[in-house]
């Protein structure tokens, strides 16, 4: 949906499926239901296609047929999520979500395939199209000279050629995530300083709000760091995560937090402890390890994408407020906004009171309301 010139929608990586047929069924069933709940004529989707779904879309005619089918459904693709390359709904995903990474040709090939598809899949009116991707890979020990710099540079050159041929700027947007090679804005700046200046039109950053919040990174700081260093924000993933203040009711909050332990996804946890004028942050790879090793003090934030309309989840608060902070920091220059609550299917059961399509629709409606409130508050 275009909300006063702002492209909004939701990411379809919340729906399980490893083939194109399964993806289309999800769109026909879930995405159409979301649109109908919102009473919209057209709904934007951030399309996720794993590598196993791409083969039928190698021909342009098939891509155009898919675009026409989506149009008939009242749906349109406005961005793609190219982060999970393989099955994002396997029983256990954890660190596998980062594989292959930018040290491997398979990541380049997959991303190039997505770009070749999306350039014909989006509406003709869209001329700038985001594909989000992994933040180089997991952990800070990756050697950029082992392949990532060369592959990213080659990716930008290929996208530049694609723009020359089609008139559309497809950009690949690296998405910082806690514990990854890029997990803060400063890491992104350091990477871009290693890349040729010519890459900056076709390589950008995807700012995931809750990833930044988990790192206790102020939204304005992140956005202004990108802008002051000439790095374009290609899209915003609108997300929220649990926040736990252990200064009171420690036992009850620990019990509530244990409900978020699950086997599929990685739930990086950052513990903030303030002692006088000193503030420290400790990153733990997963929630179960944090609960096992960390004392119950300070403020905890957990990488678990929760519904953005919730400011509390019973005993647990959320970082919902960071969404408004991010929009305020962006000012009038707002890139596409993609709601990305992929963890609906692994939320604690007692916190789920809506059908999936109803829940996603409620998230989008909440975001639209926030945008309207923001616009009305501006002089």
C-alpha positions in Angstrom: 0.0 0.0 0.0 1.1 3.6 -0.7 0.4 5.6 2.5 0.8 9.2 1.5 3.7 8.3 -0.8 5.2 5.7 1.6 5.4 2.1 0.4 4.3 -0.3 3.1 3.5 -4.0 3.3 4.6 -7.2 5.0 7.3 -9.8 4.4 6.1 -13.3 3.2 9.0 -15.1 5.0 6.4 -15.7 7.7 4.8 -18.4 5.4 6.5 -21.8 5.1 7.2 -23.1 1.6 10.1 -24.2 -0.5 8.6 -24.4 -3.9 7.0 -21.7 -6.2 3.7 -23.6 -6.0 3.7 -23.5 -2.2 4.6 -19.8 -2.3 1.7 -19.0 -4.7 -0.7 -20.9 -2.5 0.4 -18.9 0.5 -0.1 -15.7 -1.3 -3.6 -16.8 -2.5 -4.6 -17.9 1.0 -2.8 -15.7 3.5 -1.8 -12.5 1.7 -5.2 -12.1 0.1 -6.8 -12.6 3.5 -4.6 -9.9 5.0 -5.6 -7.5 2.2 -9.3 -8.3 2.8 -9.0 -7.7 6.6 -7.5 -4.3 5.8 -10.2 -3.6 3.2 -7.5 -2.6 0.7 -7.8 -2.9 -3.1 -4.0 -3.6 -3.3 -1.5 -4.8 -0.7 2.3 -4.6 -1.0 4.3 -7.7 -0.2 8.0 -8.2 0.5 8.4 -11.5 -1.4 10.6 -14.3 0.0 11.6 -16.9 -2.5 14.1 -19.6 -1.4 16.5 -20.9 -4.0 14.4 -24.1 -4.5 11.5 -22.0 -5.8 13.4 -20.1 -8.5 13.7 -22.6 -11.3 10.3 -21.9 -12.8 11.0 -18.2 -12.9 14.1 -18.5 -15.1 12.0 -17.4 -18.1 10.6 -13.8 -18.3 7.2 -15.0 -19.5 6.7 -17.0 -16.3 7.7 -14.0 -14.2 5.3 -11.8 -16.0 2.5 -14.4 -15.6 3.2 -14.4 -11.9 3.1 -10.6 -11.8 -0.3 -10.7 -13.6 -1.6 -13.3 -11.2 -0.6 -11.2 -8.2 -2.3 -8.2 -9.8 -5.5 -10.3 -10.1 -5.2 -11.1 -6.4 -4.8 -7.4 -5.5 -1.2 -7.9 -4.5 2.1 -6.4 -5.7 5.7 -7.0 -4.9 7.5 -3.9 -3.7 10.6 -5.5 -2.2 12.2 -8.9 -1.9 13.8 -10.6 1.2 16.9 -12.4 0.0 18.3 -13.1 3.4 17.2 -16.7 4.0 18.4 -18.6 0.9 17.3 -22.0 2.0 14.3 -23.4 4.0 13.5 -20.8 6.6 10.9 -23.0 8.2 13.0 -26.1 8.8 12.7 -27.7 12.3 16.0 -26.1 13.2 17.3 -23.0 11.4 19.5 -21.2 13.9 22.9 -20.2 12.3 22.0 -21.9 9.0 20.0 -18.8 8.1 23.3 -17.1 7.2 24.4 -19.8 4.8 25.6 -19.5 2.2 27.2 -16.2 3.0 29.1 -13.7 0.9 32.3 -15.8 1.2 30.6 -18.2 -1.2 29.6 -17.9 -4.9 26.2 -19.5 -4.1 25.2 -16.4 -2.3 26.1 -14.2 -5.3 24.3 -16.5 -7.7 21.1 -16.6 -5.7 21.0 -12.8 -5.2 21.7 -12.2 -8.9 18.8 -14.6 -9.7 16.4 -12.6 -7.4 17.4 -9.4 -9.1 16.8 -10.8 -12.5 13.3 -11.9 -11.4 12.2 -8.8 -9.4 13.1 -6.4 -12.1 10.1 -7.8 -14.1 7.9 -8.7 -11.1 7.3 -5.3 -9.5 4.7 -2.9 -10.9 5.9 -0.8 -13.9 5.7 2.4 -11.7 8.5 1.2 -9.4 12.0 2.1 -10.5 14.0 1.5 -7.3 13.7 -2.0 -5.8 15.3 -3.4 -2.6 16.6 -6.9 -2.1 17.7 -7.4 1.5 20.6 -9.8 2.2 22.8 -11.3 4.9 25.2 -9.0 6.7 28.2 -10.6 5.0 27.8 -13.6 7.3 27.9 -14.7 10.9 30.4 -13.4 13.4 33.2 -10.8 13.1 36.0 -13.2 12.1 35.1 -13.3 8.4 38.0 -12.1 6.2 36.6 -9.6 3.7 39.5 -10.4 1.4 38.5 -14.0 1.2 35.7 -13.2 -1.3 33.1 -10.8 0.2 34.6 -7.6 -1.2 35.1 -9.1 -4.6 31.6 -10.6 -4.8 29.8 -7.5 -3.5 31.7 -5.3 -5.9 30.8 -7.7 -8.8 27.2 -7.7 -7.6 27.1 -3.9 -7.8 28.6 -3.9 -11.2 26.1 -6.5 -12.4 23.2 -4.4 -11.0 24.5 -1.3 -12.7 24.4 -3.2 -16.0 20.9 -4.4 -15.2 19.8 -0.8 -14.6 21.3 0.3 -17.9 19.3 -2.4 -19.7 16.0 -2.0 -17.9 15.9 1.5 -16.5 15.3 0.1 -13.0 17.6 0.3 -10.1 17.7 -2.9 -8.1 19.8 -2.5 -5.0 21.1 -5.2 -2.6 20.7 -4.0 1.0 22.9 -5.6 3.7 20.9 -6.2 6.9 22.9 -5.8 10.2 21.9 -8.4 12.8 23.2 -9.0 16.3 26.3 -11.2 16.4 26.9 -11.0 12.6 29.8 -9.5 10.8 27.7 -6.4 10.6 25.7 -5.8 13.7 26.0 -2.0 14.2 25.9 1.0 12.0 29.7 1.5 12.5 30.3 -1.9 11.1 28.4 -1.0 7.9 30.5 2.2 7.5 33.7 0.2 7.9 32.6 -2.2 5.2 31.5 0.5 2.8 34.9 2.2 3.2 36.4 -1.0 1.8 34.1 -1.0 -1.2 34.6 1.1 -4.4 32.6 4.4 -4.3 30.8 3.3 -7.4 29.0 0.5 -5.5 26.9 2.9 -3.4 24.0 3.2 -5.7 23.4 -0.6 -5.9 24.6 -1.6 -2.5 22.7 -0.1 0.4 21.7 -1.0 4.0 18.4 -2.6 5.2 17.7 -1.2 8.6 15.9 -3.7 10.8 14.5 -1.8 13.7 14.5 -4.5 16.3 18.0 -5.7 15.3 19.2 -2.2 16.1 17.2 -2.1 19.3 18.6 -5.5 20.5 22.1 -3.9 20.2 20.9 -0.9 22.3 21.7 1.2 19.3 19.6 4.4 19.2 17.5 4.6 16.0 18.5 8.2 15.3 22.2 7.3 15.8 22.0 4.5 13.3 20.1 6.5 10.6 22.3 9.5 11.0 25.5 7.4 10.9 24.4 6.0 7.5 23.5 9.3 6.1 26.6 11.2 7.3 28.7 8.5 5.6 26.9 8.6 2.3 25.2 5.2 2.8 21.7 4.9 1.4 19.0 3.2 3.4 17.3 0.9 0.9 14.4 -0.2 3.1 13.3 -0.4 6.7 12.2 -3.7 8.2 9.6 -2.7 10.8 10.0 -5.0 13.8 9.9 -5.2 17.6 11.4 -7.5 20.2 11.0 -8.4 23.9 12.6 -6.2 26.5 12.9 -7.4 30.1 13.8 -5.2 33.1 15.1 -7.5 35.8 15.1 -4.8 38.5 11.9 -6.2 39.8 9.8 -9.5 39.7 12.9 -11.4 38.5 11.5 -14.9 39.0 8.2 -14.2 37.3 9.9 -12.5 34.3 12.4 -15.4 34.0 9.5 -17.8 33.8 7.8 -15.6 31.2 11.0 -15.4 29.2 11.5 -19.1 29.1 8.3 -19.4 27.1 10.2 -17.7 24.2 12.8 -20.5 24.1 12.2 -22.5 20.9 14.3 -24.6 18.6 13.9 -23.1 15.1 15.4 -19.6 15.2 18.4 -17.9 16.8 17.4 -15.6 19.6 20.5 -13.5 20.3 20.3 -11.7 23.6 22.0 -8.6 24.8 22.2 -7.7 28.5 22.7 -4.1 29.4 24.0 -3.3 32.9 24.4 0.2 34.2 26.6 0.9 37.2 26.9 4.6 38.0 28.2 6.3 34.9 29.4 3.0 33.3 27.2 1.1 30.9 28.1 -2.3 29.6 26.5 -4.6 27.0 27.0 -8.3 26.7 25.9 -10.3 23.7 24.9 -13.9 24.1 24.4 -16.1 21.0 21.0 -17.5 22.0 18.3 -17.0 24.7 18.7 -20.5 26.3 22.4 -19.8 26.8 21.7 -16.3 28.3 19.2 -17.8 30.8 21.8 -20.4 31.7 24.8 -18.1 32.1 23.6 -14.6 32.9 22.6 -13.2 36.3 19.1 -11.7 36.4 20.0 -8.0 36.4 20.0 -5.1 34.1 17.9 -4.8 30.9 17.7 -7.7 28.5 16.7 -7.5 24.8 16.0 -10.6 22.8 16.1 -11.1 19.0 12.6 -12.5 18.7 10.3 -10.7 16.2 7.1 -10.1 18.1 3.9 -8.4 16.8 4.6 -4.7 16.3 1.2 -3.6 17.7 2.1 -5.0 21.1 3.8 -2.7 23.6 3.6 -5.4 26.3 3.4 -9.2 26.2 2.0 -9.8 29.7 5.0 -9.7 32.0 7.4 -8.6 29.2 7.8 -5.2 27.6 8.7 -4.7 23.9 10.8 -2.2 21.9 7.8 -1.0 20.0 8.7 2.6 20.8 11.8 2.2 18.6 9.6 2.1 15.5 8.3 5.7 16.1 11.9 6.8 16.9 13.1 5.4 13.6 10.3 7.1 11.6 11.1 10.4 13.3 14.8 10.0 12.6 14.0 9.3 8.9 12.1 12.6 8.6 10.7 13.1 5.1 13.0 10.6 3.4 11.3 7.3 4.2 12.2 4.2 2.2 9.8 1.3 1.8 8.6 -0.1 5.1 8.3 -3.8 5.3 6.7 -5.4 8.4 8.8 -8.4 9.2 7.3 -10.5 12.0 8.4 -13.9 10.8 8.1 -15.5 14.2 4.3 -15.6 14.4 4.4 -19.4 14.1 6.8 -19.9 17.1 5.3 -17.3 19.4 4.3 -18.7 22.9 0.8 -20.1 22.3 -0.8 -18.2 25.1 0.2 -14.9 23.4 -1.5 -15.8 20.1 -5.2 -14.9 20.0 -5.6 -14.0 16.3 -5.5 -16.0 13.1 -2.2 -15.4 11.2 -3.8 -13.2 8.6 -5.7 -11.2 11.2 -2.5 -10.7 13.2 -0.5 -9.5 10.2 -3.4 -7.2 9.2 -3.5 -5.7 12.7 0.3 -5.0 12.5 0.0 -3.2 9.1 -3.0 -1.2 10.4 -1.0 -0.2 13.5 1.9 0.9 11.3 -0.5 3.0 9.0 -2.0 4.6 12.1 1.5 5.5 13.4 2.4 7.1 10.0 -0.8 9.1 10.1 -0.2 10.2 13.7 3.3 11.2 12.7 2.2 13.2 9.7 -0.6 15.0 11.7 1.9 16.0 14.3 4.3 17.6 11.8 3.9 21.4 11.5 
